Amino acid sequence: MNYHTKDLLTLLISLFVLGGCTNPSGIGLDVDPEDQIRGVLTDTLTLQAATFLDDSARSSSFSSSQTMFGRFVDPMIGTTVADLAIAIGRPTTVPRIRPDAEIDSVILVLPYGTEYFGDTLSSTFSLRVRQLDENYTDGASSSKRWSVTNELLGSTTISRFRLSDTISVTKHIDGKDSVVKDIPQLRVALSPEFFKELFSESVDSALLSTVSGFNSHVKGLFLDVDADASSGIGGLVAFRGLANTTGIHLTYRQPNGKEGDDADTDTIRTFLPTTIQSSNVSPGVYGLATQVNRTYNEAVQVQLDNPEGNYETVYLQAPAGLRTRLRIPYIDSLKGRNIAVNKAELVLYVDEVSDEQFNAYAPRLTLYREDIAGRRQPVPDGDSRTSQNNFGQSGFGGDGRSLWYRYGTWRAFGGELDNARKRYVFQLTSYVQDLLLGKINSNEFFIAPAAFLDGQVPYYPVMNTGSRAIIQNVRNSDLRMKLNIYYTQIGD
């Protein structure tokens, strides 16, 4: 009986404690009453934020087999130029074009990916194609500066990239030319004279007989936007490597070299893929490499020059552009208190007021941390790492608490733009619990844009999206960054 009475007394004391709890950060509670978990202590911790340069990345490591291209003059952040180096792969039969041949068409075909970010109404893009002045090599970083010749091999001007529009093209099917619908793609006509000379019969056949010799002869192509001939703020679009489509489609006619009744004209159709093969590149790797150049506005540059500050507006930008570091300076106030974290969520609001000139935001963000050695690591709630067993079979190789693993989608972890509330929310329960237990020692993590259709939770610089976001962290504002922690105090 005395034991039962003690339990009741303990329960009453606990209820008084719950009703009068204070925020160890000194900031105050900031939780919608409808969202509160009853009988659980709640704290909203302040975050410190600063913008950092992201690391460079390789297009060949992109997910969804796509990489970015274009020119985007962001009114709030600065100018991004993403040019594209393109391999010319060696076909099974190398074309040998005679002097009396007639080239019908040489078309560079680049299928669109799933991403476009920028102006869709009033910009024009003047595109040009030139030859590389060095051999294309796969695996080049986005910071590489390719050497390019001055000769123009092809150009076109478009008002927008039509990612959702199929096009009508002529294809040779069952021995005849037919007009068919094809997937959305960019098509640029290239110089017949250049390719007639490139594959002339006078070129040493021994040179073209090996992959290395062929690559040193053709080198590759370079696609960019001519800023002087373009208009508007522009945008960034994804191109993807697609077997039997991404590359150069060459058609020419030449005499068959026979005489009399056997004399005839052959029509030869050759596909030069962007696929390159060498000793250190696996077959099927598509030779598209994005070269990124940027200039930043003063507000962004101030943060890059002073990364230890705490700023009320921070910037995120892809591809491989800007990321934001967030710190939880008051997390120590919850350590050593035997706390069980029931739920922790990070809430980020976009800065609509400052960004009136171009009010568009990344449809998705990602979140990750760094270990004590500065290596990027996923947080346990957003761990999508895979591994291979001894039999070459792939499986989940990350943290068993991962929401991505448990629910099969990154949406469970968070990062999708809530258009109605203009905010992003991440679930960080296991991450915060590990911080309190000392399993993770650093109180800082990073956010950056991610491709919406990427099924993984990337923790590396991405090349498969060109989106950006501007996040506000204004003090004493309802729209500041916040980390809401719902927890139960266990024991004393």
BELCOR-V749014 format. One record per residue. N is the residue number from 0. RES is the residue in one small letter. SS is DSSP state (A for helix, B for strand, O for the rest). PHI is phi in whole degrees, -180 to 180 (* if undefined). D_LAST is the distance of its C-alpha to the last C-alpha in Angstrom with 2 decimals. Layout:
# BELCOR-V749014
((N	RES	SS	PHI	D_LAST) (N	RES	SS	PHI	D_LAST))
This chain:
# BELCOR-V749014
((0	m	O	*	23.81) (1	n	A	-62	21.21) (2	y	A	-63	18.74) (3	h	A	-63	19.69) (4	t	A	-64	19.32) (5	k	A	-63	15.75) (6	d	A	-61	14.99) (7	l	A	-64	16.89) (8	l	A	-63	15.19) (9	t	A	-61	11.70) (10	l	A	-63	13.51) (11	l	A	-64	15.19) (12	i	A	-63	12.25) (13	s	A	-62	10.83) (14	l	A	-66	14.39) (15	f	A	-64	14.73) (16	v	A	-64	11.83) (17	l	A	-62	13.57) (18	g	A	-72	16.83) (19	g	O	-114	16.15) (20	c	O	-67	14.29) (21	t	O	-118	16.09) (22	n	O	-86	17.30) (23	p	O	-64	16.12) (24	s	O	-83	19.69) (25	g	O	79	21.25) (26	i	O	-93	23.58) (27	g	O	105	22.62) (28	l	O	-72	22.29) (29	d	O	-151	25.33) (30	v	O	-132	25.19) (31	d	O	-61	27.86) (32	p	A	-54	26.60) (33	e	A	-70	28.52) (34	d	A	-95	26.57) (35	q	O	-69	23.02) (36	i	O	-93	20.96) (37	r	O	-63	19.97) (38	g	O	77	16.41) (39	v	O	-126	15.19) (40	l	B	-68	14.12) (41	t	B	-130	17.10) (42	d	B	-134	18.07) (43	t	B	-116	21.60) (44	l	B	-95	22.06) (45	t	O	-70	25.36) (46	l	O	-120	27.61) (47	q	B	-106	30.33) (48	a	B	-137	33.54) (49	a	B	-153	36.83) (50	t	B	-91	39.84) (51	f	B	-127	40.95) (52	l	B	-69	44.04) (53	d	O	-83	43.51) (54	d	O	-78	45.13) (55	s	O	-71	48.55) (56	a	O	-147	48.91) (57	r	B	-104	51.62) (58	s	A	-63	53.20) (59	s	A	-70	53.75) (60	s	A	-100	49.99) (61	f	O	-68	49.65) (62	s	A	-91	48.30) (63	s	A	66	50.53) (64	s	A	54	53.58) (65	q	B	-141	53.93) (66	t	B	-144	54.01) (67	m	B	-96	54.58) (68	f	B	-151	57.77) (69	g	B	137	59.03) (70	r	B	-145	58.83) (71	f	B	-132	56.35) (72	v	B	-98	56.59) (73	d	B	-77	53.20) (74	p	O	-61	53.64) (75	m	O	-98	50.08) (76	i	O	-111	49.49) (77	g	B	143	52.87) (78	t	B	-104	55.35) (79	t	B	-116	54.67) (80	v	B	-118	57.63) (81	a	B	-120	57.14) (82	d	B	-90	60.38) (83	l	B	-129	61.06) (84	a	B	-89	62.74) (85	i	B	-129	64.31) (86	a	O	-76	65.63) (87	i	O	-111	69.04) (88	g	O	-79	68.72) (89	r	O	-79	71.65) (90	p	O	-77	73.02) (91	t	O	-60	74.55) (92	t	O	-114	77.98) (93	v	O	-76	78.32) (94	p	O	-67	80.69) (95	r	O	-126	83.99) (96	i	B	-97	85.64) (97	r	O	-78	89.41) (98	p	O	-60	91.13) (99	d	O	-92	92.77) (100	a	O	-76	89.54) (101	e	B	-118	88.31) (102	i	B	-90	84.57) (103	d	B	-80	83.62) (104	s	B	-163	79.97) (105	v	B	-133	77.06) (106	i	B	-123	73.77) (107	l	B	-85	70.30) (108	v	B	-117	67.87) (109	l	B	-128	64.15) (110	p	B	-65	62.21) (111	y	B	-74	59.51) (112	g	B	-91	55.86) (113	t	B	-105	53.26) (114	e	B	-121	52.30) (115	y	B	-143	53.99) (116	f	B	-138	52.46) (117	g	B	150	54.65) (118	d	O	-76	57.50) (119	t	O	-114	59.19) (120	l	O	-119	61.88) (121	s	O	-123	63.78) (122	s	O	-99	63.52) (123	t	B	-125	66.13) (124	f	B	-121	65.71) (125	s	B	-97	68.65) (126	l	B	-102	68.03) (127	r	B	-140	70.00) (128	v	B	-122	70.33) (129	r	B	-132	71.54) (130	q	B	-90	71.76) (131	l	B	-66	69.33) (132	d	O	-103	70.97) (133	e	O	-152	68.91) (134	n	O	-67	68.00) (135	y	O	-68	65.14) (136	t	O	-128	62.32) (137	d	O	-75	59.37) (138	g	O	89	55.82) (139	a	O	-71	56.53) (140	s	B	-73	53.68) (141	s	O	-66	53.61) (142	s	O	-88	54.29) (143	k	O	-66	57.59) (144	r	O	-110	60.73) (145	w	O	-75	63.48) (146	s	O	-85	67.10) (147	v	B	-133	69.23) (148	t	B	-77	73.00) (149	n	B	-90	74.60) (150	e	B	-67	76.71) (151	l	B	-84	75.59) (152	l	B	-99	75.65) (153	g	B	-177	74.50) (154	s	B	-157	73.02) (155	t	B	-161	72.03) (156	t	B	-120	70.60) (157	i	B	-128	68.23) (158	s	O	-86	66.64) (159	r	O	-165	63.46) (160	f	O	-88	62.00) (161	r	O	-97	62.42) (162	l	O	-70	59.54) (163	s	O	-108	60.17) (164	d	O	-100	63.99) (165	t	O	-71	66.02) (166	i	B	-128	69.31) (167	s	B	-98	72.79) (168	v	B	-133	74.03) (169	t	B	-94	77.09) (170	k	B	-127	76.46) (171	h	B	-88	78.99) (172	i	B	-126	78.43) (173	d	O	53	80.84) (174	g	O	82	83.55) (175	k	B	-146	83.53) (176	d	B	-82	81.69) (177	s	B	-135	79.57) (178	v	B	-90	77.48) (179	v	B	-132	74.00) (180	k	B	-82	70.61) (181	d	B	-130	68.12) (182	i	O	-66	64.46) (183	p	O	-58	63.53) (184	q	B	-162	64.59) (185	l	B	-93	66.01) (186	r	B	-127	69.61) (187	v	B	-125	71.43) (188	a	B	-73	75.10) (189	l	O	-111	75.84) (190	s	O	-67	79.08) (191	p	A	-62	81.59) (192	e	A	-62	83.49) (193	f	A	-63	80.50) (194	f	A	-75	79.71) (195	k	A	-66	83.39) (196	e	A	-75	83.53) (197	l	A	-60	80.13) (198	f	O	-115	81.37) (199	s	B	-63	85.05) (200	e	O	-62	87.21) (201	s	O	-77	87.92) (202	v	O	-71	84.36) (203	d	O	-55	84.31) (204	s	A	-63	83.29) (205	a	A	-65	81.79) (206	l	A	-64	79.35) (207	l	A	-86	78.13) (208	s	O	-80	78.03) (209	t	O	-115	74.68) (210	v	A	-64	71.28) (211	s	A	-65	71.01) (212	g	A	-66	74.56) (213	f	A	-61	74.07) (214	n	A	-63	70.87) (215	s	A	-70	72.58) (216	h	A	-81	75.47) (217	v	A	-85	73.69) (218	k	O	66	70.62) (219	g	O	147	68.83) (220	l	B	-119	68.52) (221	f	B	-138	66.53) (222	l	B	-109	65.64) (223	d	B	-146	64.62) (224	v	B	-103	64.87) (225	d	O	-79	67.67) (226	a	A	-62	65.93) (227	d	A	-68	69.25) (228	a	A	-102	70.56) (229	s	O	-105	67.37) (230	s	B	-141	66.07) (231	g	O	82	62.84) (232	i	O	-82	59.26) (233	g	B	73	59.58) (234	g	B	177	56.77) (235	l	B	-122	55.48) (236	v	B	-124	56.36) (237	a	B	-96	55.44) (238	f	B	-112	58.16) (239	r	B	-130	57.67) (240	g	O	-85	59.41) (241	l	O	-132	61.13) (242	a	O	-55	63.42) (243	n	O	68	67.12) (244	t	O	-129	66.47) (245	t	O	-71	64.85) (246	g	B	152	67.70) (247	i	B	-110	71.36) (248	h	B	-103	73.81) (249	l	B	-114	77.34) (250	t	B	-129	80.57) (251	y	B	-147	84.05) (252	r	B	-123	87.61) (253	q	B	-154	90.10) (254	p	B	-58	93.34) (255	n	O	-79	92.89) (256	g	O	84	95.37) (257	k	O	-102	98.00) (258	e	O	-122	101.55) (259	g	A	68	103.93) (260	d	A	-66	102.74) (261	d	A	-87	99.43) (262	a	O	-68	98.57) (263	d	O	-162	95.64) (264	t	B	-112	92.64) (265	d	B	-93	89.19) (266	t	B	-101	86.14) (267	i	B	-116	83.16) (268	r	B	-115	79.57) (269	t	B	-126	76.97) (270	f	B	-111	73.22) (271	l	B	-102	71.62) (272	p	B	-75	67.89) (273	t	O	-79	65.19) (274	t	B	-63	64.06) (275	i	O	-119	64.63) (276	q	O	-128	64.78) (277	s	B	-154	64.59) (278	s	O	-66	63.30) (279	n	O	-115	59.81) (280	v	B	-129	59.47) (281	s	O	-73	59.03) (282	p	O	-58	61.50) (283	g	O	96	60.19) (284	v	O	-80	58.44) (285	y	B	-92	59.89) (286	g	O	-80	61.15) (287	l	B	-124	59.67) (288	a	B	-131	58.00) (289	t	B	-87	56.69) (290	q	B	-104	57.36) (291	v	B	-111	55.12) (292	n	B	-124	56.11) (293	r	B	-140	54.17) (294	t	B	-130	54.55) (295	y	B	-112	51.71) (296	n	O	-69	51.83) (297	e	A	-59	50.90) (298	a	A	-62	47.49) (299	v	A	-72	46.44) (300	q	A	-63	48.04) (301	v	A	-58	46.18) (302	q	A	-70	42.85) (303	l	A	-64	44.32) (304	d	A	-82	45.53) (305	n	O	-134	42.24) (306	p	O	-70	39.47) (307	e	O	-89	36.71) (308	g	O	-77	37.03) (309	n	O	-124	34.99) (310	y	O	-117	37.37) (311	e	O	-85	37.56) (312	t	B	-136	39.80) (313	v	B	-130	39.60) (314	y	B	-128	42.04) (315	l	B	-128	42.02) (316	q	B	-154	45.33) (317	a	O	-124	46.90) (318	p	O	-84	48.73) (319	a	O	43	46.94) (320	g	O	-112	46.86) (321	l	B	-126	43.73) (322	r	B	-133	40.02) (323	t	B	-116	37.11) (324	r	B	-94	34.20) (325	l	B	-114	30.88) (326	r	B	-117	28.06) (327	i	O	-112	24.45) (328	p	O	-68	24.08) (329	y	O	-107	20.65) (330	i	A	-65	18.83) (331	d	A	-64	17.22) (332	s	A	-66	15.17) (333	l	A	-102	13.09) (334	k	O	-79	12.95) (335	g	O	72	10.34) (336	r	O	-112	7.46) (337	n	O	54	7.60) (338	i	B	-102	9.84) (339	a	B	-105	12.60) (340	v	B	-81	15.67) (341	n	B	-83	17.79) (342	k	B	-164	20.60) (343	a	B	-138	21.74) (344	e	B	-136	25.25) (345	l	B	-96	27.50) (346	v	B	-121	30.09) (347	l	B	-125	33.29) (348	y	B	-111	36.19) (349	v	B	-74	39.79) (350	d	O	-96	41.74) (351	e	O	-75	44.52) (352	v	O	-66	45.78) (353	s	O	-75	46.67) (354	d	O	-109	48.06) (355	e	O	-72	50.79) (356	q	O	-70	53.57) (357	f	O	-144	52.22) (358	n	O	-95	49.50) (359	a	O	-143	48.49) (360	y	O	-136	45.32) (361	a	O	-56	44.29) (362	p	O	-69	43.70) (363	r	B	-154	40.91) (364	l	B	-118	38.59) (365	t	B	-120	36.81) (366	l	B	-144	33.62) (367	y	B	-156	32.86) (368	r	B	-130	31.35) (369	e	B	-124	32.71) (370	d	O	-83	31.52) (371	i	O	-66	31.58) (372	a	O	-92	35.31) (373	g	O	81	36.01) (374	r	O	-87	36.86) (375	r	B	-71	36.18) (376	q	B	-140	33.70) (377	p	O	-71	32.62) (378	v	O	-79	29.04) (379	p	A	-59	27.68) (380	d	A	-72	28.01) (381	g	A	-120	31.65) (382	d	O	-88	32.87) (383	s	O	-119	36.48) (384	r	O	-69	37.70) (385	t	B	-120	40.20) (386	s	B	-145	41.61) (387	q	B	-116	44.70) (388	n	O	-87	45.02) (389	n	O	-66	47.91) (390	f	O	-98	50.10) (391	g	O	79	49.76) (392	q	O	-90	47.70) (393	s	B	-90	45.12) (394	g	B	-158	41.66) (395	f	B	-69	38.17) (396	g	O	-126	36.84) (397	g	O	-106	33.64) (398	d	O	-74	29.96) (399	g	O	-66	29.55) (400	r	O	-87	27.07) (401	s	O	-57	29.87) (402	l	A	-70	30.69) (403	w	A	-61	34.27) (404	y	A	-70	34.41) (405	r	A	-73	32.83) (406	y	A	-114	34.94) (407	g	O	74	38.01) (408	t	O	-156	38.17) (409	w	A	-71	36.83) (410	r	A	-63	36.42) (411	a	A	-65	33.18) (412	f	O	-75	31.75) (413	g	B	113	33.38) (414	g	O	110	35.64) (415	e	B	-81	38.43) (416	l	O	-68	39.83) (417	d	B	-89	39.17) (418	n	O	-63	42.56) (419	a	O	-66	41.83) (420	r	O	-99	38.83) (421	k	O	52	40.04) (422	r	B	-152	36.76) (423	y	B	-120	35.20) (424	v	B	-131	31.82) (425	f	B	-118	30.08) (426	q	B	-96	27.26) (427	l	O	-128	24.90) (428	t	A	-60	21.84) (429	s	A	-67	22.14) (430	y	A	-63	23.16) (431	v	A	-65	20.15) (432	q	A	-60	17.79) (433	d	A	-66	19.89) (434	l	A	-63	19.66) (435	l	A	-69	15.86) (436	l	A	-86	16.13) (437	g	O	81	19.08) (438	k	O	-73	21.63) (439	i	O	-118	23.58) (440	n	O	-97	23.86) (441	s	O	-93	25.98) (442	n	O	-97	24.74) (443	e	B	-130	28.22) (444	f	B	-150	30.31) (445	f	B	-130	33.74) (446	i	B	-127	35.52) (447	a	B	-161	39.24) (448	p	B	-69	41.80) (449	a	O	-140	42.42) (450	a	O	-69	45.34) (451	f	O	-64	44.71) (452	l	O	-92	46.40) (453	d	O	-75	44.80) (454	g	O	-73	42.86) (455	q	O	-89	40.61) (456	v	O	-109	37.76) (457	p	O	-69	39.51) (458	y	O	-124	37.76) (459	y	O	-129	41.09) (460	p	O	-62	43.71) (461	v	O	-106	45.65) (462	m	O	-117	49.38) (463	n	O	-102	49.60) (464	t	O	-149	48.81) (465	g	O	-121	50.02) (466	s	O	-80	47.58) (467	r	B	-151	45.59) (468	a	B	-148	42.98) (469	i	B	-120	42.21) (470	i	B	-112	38.62) (471	q	B	-102	37.61) (472	n	O	-143	34.62) (473	v	O	-73	35.70) (474	r	O	-64	33.18) (475	n	O	57	32.44) (476	s	O	-124	34.00) (477	d	O	-67	32.92) (478	l	O	-103	34.48) (479	r	O	-76	32.56) (480	m	O	-61	30.76) (481	k	B	-154	27.16) (482	l	B	-117	24.31) (483	n	B	-88	22.44) (484	i	B	-121	19.03) (485	y	B	-107	17.59) (486	y	B	-145	14.14) (487	t	B	-116	11.36) (488	q	B	-83	7.65) (489	i	O	-102	6.64) (490	g	O	71	3.79) (491	d	O	-80	0.00))
